[in-house]
Amino acid sequence: MFGDFLTWWFAQLSDLVPERWRRLGSSSGDALVFAPAGPLSGGVETAQISLRRGRNETPLGRFELASGGLADLPQSAGKSVVLQLSETDVLSKTVTLPLSAERQLDQVLAFEMDRETPFSPEEIFWNHRIERRDRERGLLSVRLLLVPRASLAALLDALAKAGIVPKSAEIASGPDRGSYLPLDADSGRLRVSASRRWPAAACCAVLALAVIVTPYVRQSLALANVDRQVAAGRNAAADAEKLQKEITRLTATVDLIDSERDKAGRPLVTLAALTQLLPNDTYLTEWQQQQHQLTLSGSSAAASRLIGLLAASDQFRNPAFAAPVTRNEAAKSDVFTITAEVGPSPPT
């Protein structure tokens, strides 16, 4: 099925390639051009024949169509044959159709041929050319070109007897110059001039190229998007790593400060603990802490009990009187000096 589609697709592209390009792509690039001497309506007895090579035509002379007059022609093997008609030999008409008819224009024109012309599609060689699209009004203007088969019957019969079968008729003059009328069974098939065909051929070629290139372009865009996301992720990871290093540095700094504070002691913590621990009748007159060594001086109603209170606390160790306790009878209190170590109690 896919092979059939490719065959059909390349056939459509080939049909849109201008006739002169197809001639250049053939084996020889030559064509024999038959131009009837006189109008078709008067009966054609002779034809002016020339050899076309590219854009140049070399006259070969005038030949009789009857009595073996074409026997002296050069061998036409490998050469295409073109029947050249004048403007007066071709009938033309502009037909207005709905714009939607463009999709199946050949079929629509064949169906409407009896109404638009005095002929049926089987009685003529014909083609068409789109002249104008009126999208606002939804109308399509089509130029219809045709030649009655009866007008060409005698000429084609004479050429066939000489082994010459032209595939198309070329309009040599007038506004339709360069247009072609197919002379084969598919006579309704459009063959317009090269100047009008090349945009369609170029369009189809561009579309075919787009079909091939689009997946690669989409993949490239997807990869570019992934690269951008990866780059953004790398930047975010770098920022996160930098922030983590800063957090680690600050944490180490805080730990260092806490460690140094532990080494130097925490006077406010010690003072708060003493405030909660000492009874209300005890007053401090001097308080000194050097690292973990604490010295307390003051007065209390019963200084001896202070040693027990300090020893029972988890925050003080080895409390002892640094000097003898003296009694102040006037104040009815003991004057004391106590030393202790600040810190947790040693494990038991």
Secondary structure as GFF3:
##gff-version 3
##sequence-region A 1 348
A	DSSP	alpha_helix	2	16	.	.	.	ID=ss1
A	DSSP	alpha_helix	19	25	.	.	.	ID=ss2
A	DSSP	beta_strand	30	36	.	.	.	ID=ss3
A	DSSP	three_ten_helix	40	42	.	.	.	ID=ss4
A	DSSP	beta_strand	46	53	.	.	.	ID=ss5
A	DSSP	beta_strand	56	64	.	.	.	ID=ss6
A	DSSP	three_ten_helix	69	72	.	.	.	ID=ss7
A	DSSP	beta_strand	80	85	.	.	.	ID=ss8
A	DSSP	three_ten_helix	87	89	.	.	.	ID=ss9
A	DSSP	beta_strand	91	98	.	.	.	ID=ss10
A	DSSP	three_ten_helix	99	104	.	.	.	ID=ss11
A	DSSP	alpha_helix	105	116	.	.	.	ID=ss12
A	DSSP	three_ten_helix	121	123	.	.	.	ID=ss13
A	DSSP	beta_strand	124	134	.	.	.	ID=ss14
A	DSSP	beta_strand	139	148	.	.	.	ID=ss15
A	DSSP	alpha_helix	149	161	.	.	.	ID=ss16
A	DSSP	beta_strand	168	171	.	.	.	ID=ss17
A	DSSP	beta_strand	180	182	.	.	.	ID=ss18
A	DSSP	alpha_helix	194	264	.	.	.	ID=ss19
A	DSSP	alpha_helix	267	277	.	.	.	ID=ss20
A	DSSP	beta_strand	282	290	.	.	.	ID=ss21
A	DSSP	beta_strand	293	300	.	.	.	ID=ss22
A	DSSP	alpha_helix	304	312	.	.	.	ID=ss23
A	DSSP	beta_strand	316	321	.	.	.	ID=ss24
A	DSSP	beta_strand	326	328	.	.	.	ID=ss25
A	DSSP	beta_strand	333	342	.	.	.	ID=ss26
###
